[in-house]
Amino acid sequence: MESKVYRQWDDGYLVRRMTRNEGQQVFKWYRDLDLVLSVDLELALDIRGDNTDVDGFYVGELNGEMVASLVEAQVDINID
């Protein structure tokens, strides 16, 4: 599945939208580092579904391999 590329550099690094399957790689990275990953990423990926036209889920890729990830999510804080 193709995903939108936001920027590509001459050294082969690029930033593009994350595909649904790549979210599982992010979970694996956290497990390998023994970090607790909030269920928030899984929930956000479920809400987004297979729609890769949604901004906010990004990967860094170097020479065809995912090497970084970023999830940007709006948080609504209501303080009364």
C-alpha positions, -999 to 999 in steps of 0.1 A, spaced: 0 0 0 14 34 -10 14 62 15 19 99 11 55 110 13 59 144 30 96 149 25 126 130 11 163 137 15 192 129 -8 206 103 17 175 81 12 157 92 44 120 101 40 90 109 61 56 95 51 23 84 65 22 52 85 3 22 72 -19 1 95 6 -28 95 35 -5 106 17 2 138 25 -33 149 62 -26 143 60 3 167 44 -21 194 73 -45 188 99 -18 193 83 -9 227 81 -46 237 118 -51 228 128 -21 250 106 -33 279 85 -1 278 49 0 286 29 13 256 -4 29 262 -34 14 244 -39 49 230 -19 41 199 -38 9 192 -71 27 197 -61 56 174 -50 31 147 -84 12 151 -103 45 147 -82 54 116 -86 19 101 -70 13 68 -74 50 57 -39 62 50 -52 96 40 -54 106 76 -26 128 89 -11 123 123 6 89 118 41 92 104 71 70 98 107 78 91 121 54 65 157 49 54 165 30 22 131 12 24 132 3 61 111 19 88 134 34 114 113 59 133 77 67 141 56 96 153 19 99 162 4 133 166 -30 133 183 -52 161 195 -60 160 232 -90 178 246 -85 189 282 -115 203 299 -107 220 332 -137 232 351 
